[in-house]
Amino acid sequence: MYGATKTDVEDWAFASAGQMAKAIKSRSVSSRELTEAYLSRIVEHNSSLNAVVTVNEEEVLARASEADESVAQGAIWGPLHGVPFTLEDCHKTQGVRSTWGGLPSLADFIPDCDGSVALRLKAAGAILIGKTHGPTVWEDESIFPRTNNPWDAKRSPGGSSSGPACAVAAGLTAFDVGLDSTGSIQEPAHLCGIFGMRPTEHRVSLADVFFLDPIRKFHVLTVPGPMARSVEDLRLILEIIQGPDGADSEVPPVPWSDALPVELGDLRVATLPASAGIEVQEEIGTALDALTEELGARGAQVTPCLPDVDLGDHVRLGDELFDSIARAFESEEPYESPIRKEDNPPSTLDTYLRHLDRRDSLFAKWDNFFSEWDVLLLAAGPTTAWLHPSEDTPAPDDPDLNAVLSPVTGCPAIMLPLGVDNQGLPFGVELMGRRWGDERLLDIAASMVALTDGFRRPAAL
């Protein structure tokens, strides 16, 4: 609309959502131009990536034109005015197919309302391009082909929020909101080289997320979280989607705090001690050591330290609690759960409550730990992206500590891109902070990102 060159608009496709919103409002680039660029990139690249599973082309172009006309009249819809975005397919979206990751029984399901996350993002002025693949839990039964890593299509993008991470990294969308129970945001963000955040549990409403079940089973562990190309976008998106919505009674009215600058030299940074026995790929370990050394050189107190906990018990509890929730009310479900086995009966209330009791004791220990430490720093994953599983190359064993530490403790976690290995594959660092301290963790991440690799555009895209 404003005559930007194709190269200019392609560059904008990899900008942050916040930068796009400012550019649209200042008429440096139009919402229509950005939307058309994303739709073109989806046509060009999605056939090899399989990240975007449903496109809302006709309606999104009309809405983008409305956004530009509104700017011309001096009317701004909100902080994300005219910014195109996608949503993982677990979110209900009015008039747009929602299949919960390709469940065959939901192949043609078109909701008549938006879920809380979609509703709030649209109210902030963002424009829904379409849906991304995830949760990727149905394997060969899914109606969609597997999603591939944008850095190497022969490799996994991680899961289960595979589509959001791939789409963000590949420049097919401005941002996305994934769904994390045990590492579903952390792992894909790490393997695809983007920023991802798992907020404090219950910070974001789960209304109309588990629409595949007759009732919502996952009252614990699971939380929606932003996936983007900058820390600033994580903050912007989380501020919009967080807080009570009148539909999810478990979201408390925690006030949102404005961003505050953080001096790296003032930080108390805990790292995993060698005694934890956590092994990572050599390049990841080297980069993590370099980061902690630089923090120390800038005056931060960096110490290998953990609360008095058994990390192995965290892994076991994460696996057992997820399993007991997933196997609840099995006879009422309109699908065959990937967790369900003939010799694995439905979980009992006794088992579930015992898991919660174990978890409560961990909450207390980690709450006390984060009264003394600002942040825990650890590798976001043990390796870079692996080849897609086959008979010769099985997938890594699940779960691992990186996947369950934040979910089991209820603490927020942020993944920052940290570097690339000798195969040109990205990896990240994970920052974990105290419960309900999401804003403080974002402040720390915003200061620390200057010491990391930041977002890199995949070479082939």
C-alpha positions in Angstrom: 0.0 0.0 0.0 2.8 2.4 0.8 5.1 1.1 -1.9 7.8 -0.6 0.2 10.1 -2.8 -1.9 9.9 -6.6 -1.8 13.3 -6.7 -0.1 12.2 -4.2 2.6 9.0 -6.1 3.3 11.0 -9.4 3.5 13.3 -7.8 6.0 10.2 -6.7 8.0 9.0 -10.3 8.1 11.9 -11.1 10.5 11.5 -8.0 12.6 10.0 -8.1 16.1 6.2 -7.7 16.6 6.8 -4.5 18.5 8.8 -3.0 15.7 6.1 -4.0 13.2 3.4 -2.3 15.3 5.4 0.9 15.5 6.1 0.8 11.7 2.5 0.2 10.9 1.3 3.1 13.1 4.0 5.4 11.6 3.0 4.2 8.1 6.5 3.1 7.3 5.1 -0.2 6.2 1.4 -1.2 5.9 -0.3 -4.1 7.6 -1.4 -5.3 4.1 2.2 -5.4 2.9 3.3 -7.4 5.9 0.4 -9.8 5.7 1.0 -10.4 2.0 4.6 -11.0 2.7 3.8 -13.6 5.3 1.3 -15.3 3.1 3.9 -15.4 0.3 6.5 -16.8 2.6 4.0 -19.5 3.7 3.4 -20.5 0.1 7.1 -20.5 -0.6 8.4 -22.4 2.4 5.6 -24.1 4.3 5.5 -27.1 1.9 8.9 -28.2 3.2 8.3 -27.1 6.8 4.7 -28.0 7.5 4.5 -25.4 10.3 1.3 -23.7 9.3 -1.7 -26.0 9.0 -4.6 -23.6 8.3 -4.5 -20.3 6.5 -7.2 -17.6 6.9 -6.1 -15.7 3.7 -9.3 -13.9 2.5 -10.3 -12.7 5.9 -6.8 -11.7 7.0 -6.2 -9.6 3.9 -9.5 -7.8 4.4 -8.7 -7.2 8.1 -5.2 -5.9 7.2 -6.7 -3.3 4.8 -9.1 -2.2 7.6 -6.1 -1.8 9.9 -4.4 0.5 7.4 -7.5 2.5 6.8 -7.9 2.9 10.6 -4.3 4.2 10.9 -5.0 6.7 8.1 -8.0 8.0 10.2 -5.9 8.2 13.3 -7.6 5.3 15.1 -5.3 2.7 16.7 -6.8 -0.6 17.8 -4.1 -1.5 20.4 -0.4 -2.2 21.0 -0.4 -4.9 18.2 -2.3 -2.9 15.6 -2.2 -4.6 12.3 0.5 -7.2 13.2 -0.1 -10.6 11.6 0.3 -13.6 13.9 -0.4 -17.3 14.1 -1.7 -19.5 17.0 -0.9 -23.1 17.9 -3.9 -25.3 16.9 -4.8 -26.0 20.5 -6.4 -22.5 20.8 -10.0 -22.1 19.7 -10.3 -19.5 16.9 -13.7 -18.2 15.8 -14.4 -19.2 12.2 -11.0 -20.8 11.7 -10.4 -24.5 11.8 -9.1 -25.7 15.1 -8.0 -29.4 15.2 -5.9 -29.6 18.4 -2.8 -30.8 16.5 -4.5 -32.8 13.8 -6.9 -35.0 15.8 -8.9 -36.8 13.1 -12.2 -36.4 14.9 -11.6 -32.6 14.8 -10.4 -32.4 11.2 -13.3 -30.1 10.2 -14.1 -28.4 13.5 -14.6 -24.7 13.2 -15.3 -23.0 16.5 -18.1 -20.3 16.9 -16.0 -18.4 19.4 -12.4 -17.4 20.2 -10.5 -18.8 23.2 -9.2 -16.3 25.8 -5.7 -16.0 24.2 -7.1 -15.4 20.7 -9.7 -13.0 21.9 -7.1 -10.9 23.8 -4.6 -10.7 21.0 -7.3 -9.7 18.5 -8.5 -7.0 21.0 -4.9 -5.7 21.0 -5.1 -5.2 17.3 -3.3 -8.3 16.0 -4.5 -10.1 12.9 -4.7 -13.9 12.9 -3.1 -15.4 9.7 -3.9 -19.0 10.6 -3.0 -21.9 12.9 0.3 -23.8 13.4 0.9 -27.5 14.0 0.6 -28.5 17.6 0.4 -30.1 20.0 2.2 -32.7 17.9 1.2 -35.7 20.0 -0.9 -37.8 17.6 2.1 -39.0 15.5 1.1 -41.0 12.4 -2.6 -40.6 13.3 -2.5 -36.8 12.8 -4.2 -35.4 9.7 -1.1 -33.2 9.2 2.4 -34.2 8.1 5.2 -33.8 10.6 6.8 -30.4 11.1 10.5 -30.0 10.1 13.2 -27.9 11.6 13.8 -24.6 9.6 17.6 -25.0 10.1 17.6 -28.5 8.6 14.4 -30.1 7.4 15.8 -33.6 8.1 15.8 -32.7 11.8 13.2 -32.3 14.5 11.9 -28.9 15.6 11.1 -30.4 19.0 7.7 -30.7 20.5 4.9 -30.4 21.2 4.7 -26.7 20.1 6.6 -27.6 16.9 4.6 -25.5 14.5 4.8 -22.2 16.5 8.6 -22.4 16.9 9.2 -23.4 13.3 6.9 -20.6 11.9 8.5 -17.9 14.1 12.1 -19.0 13.2 11.2 -19.3 9.5 9.6 -15.8 9.3 6.1 -17.1 8.5 4.6 -15.1 11.4 5.3 -12.3 13.7 4.8 -14.4 16.8 2.8 -17.4 18.2 1.5 -18.7 21.5 2.4 -22.2 22.4 1.1 -24.6 25.0 3.5 -26.1 27.6 2.9 -29.0 30.0 6.4 -30.5 30.2 8.8 -28.7 27.9 6.6 -28.1 24.9 7.7 -24.5 24.6 11.2 -24.9 26.0 12.4 -27.6 23.6 11.2 -26.2 20.3 12.4 -22.7 21.2 15.9 -24.2 22.0 16.0 -26.4 18.8 14.7 -23.7 16.4 16.7 -20.8 17.8 13.9 -18.5 19.0 12.8 -16.9 22.2 10.2 -18.7 24.3 8.6 -18.3 27.7 6.7 -20.6 30.0 4.9 -18.2 32.4 4.1 -18.9 36.0 1.5 -21.6 36.1 -2.0 -20.0 36.1 -0.7 -16.7 34.9 -2.5 -17.2 31.6 -6.1 -18.5 31.2 -6.6 -22.0 29.8 -10.2 -21.1 28.7 -11.1 -22.9 25.4 -7.6 -24.5 25.1 -8.5 -28.1 25.9 -11.6 -28.1 23.8 -10.9 -31.7 22.7 -11.9 -33.0 26.2 -15.4 -33.1 27.7 -13.9 -31.4 30.8 -10.5 -29.7 31.3 -8.2 -32.3 33.0 -5.0 -30.2 33.0 -5.7 -27.8 35.9 -2.0 -28.0 36.7 1.3 -28.3 34.8 0.0 -26.7 31.6 0.2 -23.0 30.6 0.1 -21.0 27.3 3.2 -18.9 26.6 4.6 -16.6 23.9 7.1 -17.6 21.3 8.8 -14.8 19.4 12.1 -13.3 18.1 12.9 -11.0 21.0 12.5 -10.6 24.7 10.5 -7.4 24.2 7.9 -9.4 22.2 7.7 -12.0 25.0 6.9 -9.2 27.4 4.4 -7.5 25.1 2.5 -10.6 24.3 2.5 -12.0 27.9 1.2 -8.7 29.2 -1.7 -8.9 26.8 -2.7 -12.5 27.4 -2.1 -12.8 31.1 -4.6 -12.2 34.0 -8.1 -13.2 34.9 -10.7 -13.5 32.1 -13.8 -14.5 34.0 -13.6 -18.0 32.4 -10.7 -19.7 34.1 -11.2 -19.4 37.9 -7.7 -20.4 38.7 -6.0 -17.3 37.3 -5.5 -14.9 40.2 -5.6 -11.1 39.8 -1.8 -10.6 40.0 -1.0 -6.9 39.0 1.3 -6.5 36.0 4.6 -4.7 36.6 6.3 -2.3 34.2 9.8 -3.1 32.8 12.7 -2.1 35.0 16.4 -1.9 34.0 18.6 -4.6 35.5 22.3 -4.1 36.2 24.0 -7.4 35.4 26.6 -6.7 38.1 23.8 -6.7 40.7 22.5 -10.2 39.9 22.7 -13.3 42.0 23.0 -16.1 39.4 22.8 -19.7 40.4 24.0 -22.4 38.0 23.7 -26.2 38.1 26.6 -27.7 40.1 28.7 -30.5 38.5 27.3 -32.8 41.1 23.8 -32.5 39.4 25.3 -34.8 36.7 23.5 -33.1 33.8 25.5 -33.7 30.6 25.2 -31.4 27.6 26.7 -31.3 24.1 30.2 -29.8 24.2 29.4 -26.6 22.3 26.4 -25.9 24.5 28.5 -26.4 27.6 31.3 -24.2 26.3 28.9 -21.4 25.4 27.1 -21.6 28.8 30.5 -21.5 30.6 31.4 -18.4 28.5 28.1 -16.7 29.4 28.6 -17.3 33.2 32.2 -16.1 33.0 31.1 -12.9 31.3 28.4 -12.4 33.9 31.0 -12.8 36.6 33.4 -10.4 34.9 30.6 -7.8 35.0 30.2 -8.2 38.7 27.4 -10.7 39.0 27.6 -13.2 41.8 27.6 -16.5 39.9 27.6 -19.7 42.0 26.8 -23.4 41.3 23.9 -23.8 43.7 20.5 -25.6 44.1 18.0 -26.0 46.9 18.0 -29.3 48.8 16.2 -31.3 46.2 16.6 -34.5 44.2 16.6 -33.5 40.5 15.9 -37.1 39.5 12.7 -36.9 41.6 11.7 -33.8 39.6 11.9 -35.8 36.4 10.0 -38.7 37.8 7.3 -36.5 39.3 6.9 -34.6 36.0 6.4 -37.8 34.1 4.1 -39.4 36.7 1.9 -36.3 37.3 1.5 -35.7 33.5 0.6 -39.4 33.1 -1.9 -39.4 35.9 -3.7 -36.4 34.5 -3.6 -37.6 30.9 -5.2 -40.9 31.9 -8.1 -39.4 33.8 -11.7 -40.0 32.6 -10.4 -42.1 29.8 -13.8 -43.7 29.0 -15.4 -40.3 28.3 -12.8 -39.1 25.8 -13.8 -39.0 22.1 -10.3 -40.1 21.1 -7.6 -42.7 21.9 -5.0 -41.0 24.1 -1.4 -41.5 23.1 -0.8 -42.1 26.9 -3.4 -44.8 27.1 -2.2 -48.4 27.0 -4.2 -51.6 27.5 -2.1 -52.5 30.6 -2.2 -48.9 31.9 -5.6 -48.3 33.6 -7.0 -44.9 34.3 -5.4 -43.0 37.2 -6.9 -42.7 40.6 -7.7 -39.7 42.7 -5.4 -41.0 45.4 -2.4 -41.1 42.9 -3.1 -37.6 41.7 -3.3 -36.1 45.1 -0.1 -37.8 46.2 1.6 -36.3 43.2 0.3 -32.8 44.1 1.5 -33.3 47.7 5.0 -34.1 46.5 4.9 -31.0 44.2 3.8 -28.7 47.1 6.9 -29.6 49.0 9.0 -28.7 46.0 7.2 -25.3 45.6 8.2 -24.4 49.1 11.9 -25.3 48.6 12.1 -23.4 45.3 10.2 -20.4 46.7 12.8 -20.2 49.4 15.7 -20.7 46.9 14.5 -17.7 44.8 14.3 -15.5 47.9 18.1 -15.7 47.8 18.9 -16.0 44.1 17.6 -13.9 41.2 17.8 -16.5 38.5 18.9 -20.1 37.8 20.8 -20.4 34.6 21.0 -23.8 32.7 21.2 -25.1 29.2 17.8 -25.1 27.5 18.4 -28.6 26.2 21.2 -31.3 26.3 21.8 -31.4 22.5 20.9 -29.5 19.3 18.3 -30.8 16.9 18.4 -34.5 16.2 17.5 -36.3 13.0 13.9 -37.2 12.7 13.4 -40.6 14.4 13.8 -43.7 12.3 14.8 -47.3 12.9 18.5 -46.2 12.7 18.1 -42.9 14.6 15.6 -43.2 17.5 14.4 -40.0 19.3 16.1 -39.1 22.6 14.7 -40.5 25.7 12.0 -38.4 27.4 11.5 -36.7 29.7 14.7 -34.8 30.7 15.4 -32.2 33.4 15.2 -29.3 31.0 11.6 -30.3 30.1 10.2 -30.7 33.6 12.1 -28.4 35.9 9.9 -25.3 35.3 6.6 -27.2 35.0 7.2 -29.3 38.2 8.3 -26.2 40.3 5.6 -23.9 38.8 8.3 -21.3 38.2 8.5 -19.2 35.0 11.3 -19.9 32.5 12.6 -18.0 29.5 14.6 -19.5 26.6 17.2 -17.3 24.9 19.1 -18.2 21.7 22.7 -18.7 22.8 24.6 -19.9 19.8 25.0 -22.5 17.0 27.1 -25.7 17.0 29.6 -26.9 14.4 26.7 -28.2 12.2 25.1 -24.8 12.1 22.3 -25.8 14.5 21.0 -23.4 17.1 20.8 -23.9 20.9 19.6 -21.9 23.8 20.0 -21.0 27.4 17.2 -21.3 30.0 16.5 -18.7 32.7 14.3 -19.7 35.6 13.0 -17.4 38.3 10.6 -17.3 41.2 6.9 -18.0 40.9 4.9 -14.9 40.0 8.1 -13.1 39.2 7.5 -13.2 35.5 8.2 -9.5 34.9 11.4 -9.6 36.9 12.6 -12.6 34.9 11.8 -10.7 31.7 13.8 -7.7 33.0 16.8 -10.0 33.6 16.4 -11.6 30.2 16.3 -8.2 28.5 19.6 -7.3 30.1 21.3 -10.7 29.6 20.4 -11.0 25.9 23.2 -8.6 25.0 25.6 -11.4 26.1 23.9 -14.0 23.9 23.7 -14.8 20.2 20.2 -13.4 19.8 17.9 -14.5 17.0 19.5 -15.6 13.8 17.6 -16.0 10.6 18.0 -19.6 9.3 20.5 -19.6 6.4 18.1 -21.2 3.9 15.3 -18.8 4.6 
